[in-house]
Structure formats: C-alpha cells, structure tokens
C-alpha cells in the first residue's frame, strides 16, 4: 500500500459526498472519518470506507485536475 496520509485518506472519503450533501454535513463526515481512522487505523478505515486502489487513483486524478 502506498504511504497515504491520514488527511489524504479522510479527504478521499469525504470527496465521495461533495455533490450530494451540504458543507455542514461534509464537515461532520470529515469528523466521523478522522474518528474512524483514529479508532480503527489506516487499513480498517480504508476497508470500512471502501477506499480501494481504483477509487484512490480517481481521487488523485481529480486532485491533479484541480491544480
């Protein structure tokens, strides 16, 4: 597994909801993401939030397009 940071993985998780929830709900999801990561660790967080390699590849492509 690549050396993804906590922040990167939580941001990738929240990215899934950008177009479907309000900013307030995105902030809550971010808090939930950090809590889940801190409680269960990187591997379980990726599993629980469905952050597979393909999804992370699409997220990284999105970030490249934003620059």
ChimeraX attribute file (.defattr): number of C-alpha atoms within 10 A of each C-alpha:
attribute: neighborCount
match mode: 1-to-1
recipient: residues
	/A:1	5
	/A:2	5
	/A:3	6
	/A:4	10
	/A:5	10
	/A:6	16
	/A:7	13
	/A:8	14
	/A:9	21
	/A:10	24
	/A:11	16
	/A:12	22
	/A:13	22
	/A:14	20
	/A:15	14
	/A:16	14
	/A:17	14
	/A:18	12
	/A:19	9
	/A:20	9
	/A:21	11
	/A:22	11
	/A:23	12
	/A:24	9
	/A:25	14
	/A:26	18
	/A:27	12
	/A:28	13
	/A:29	18
	/A:30	19
	/A:31	14
	/A:32	14
	/A:33	22
	/A:34	18
	/A:35	14
	/A:36	18
	/A:37	21
	/A:38	12
	/A:39	11
	/A:40	12
	/A:41	13
	/A:42	17
	/A:43	11
	/A:44	13
	/A:45	22
	/A:46	19
	/A:47	10
	/A:48	12
	/A:49	17
	/A:50	12
	/A:51	18
	/A:52	10
	/A:53	12
	/A:54	9
	/A:55	14
	/A:56	17
	/A:57	12
	/A:58	12
	/A:59	20
	/A:60	14
	/A:61	11
	/A:62	12
	/A:63	11
	/A:64	9
	/A:65	8
	/A:66	7
	/A:67	5
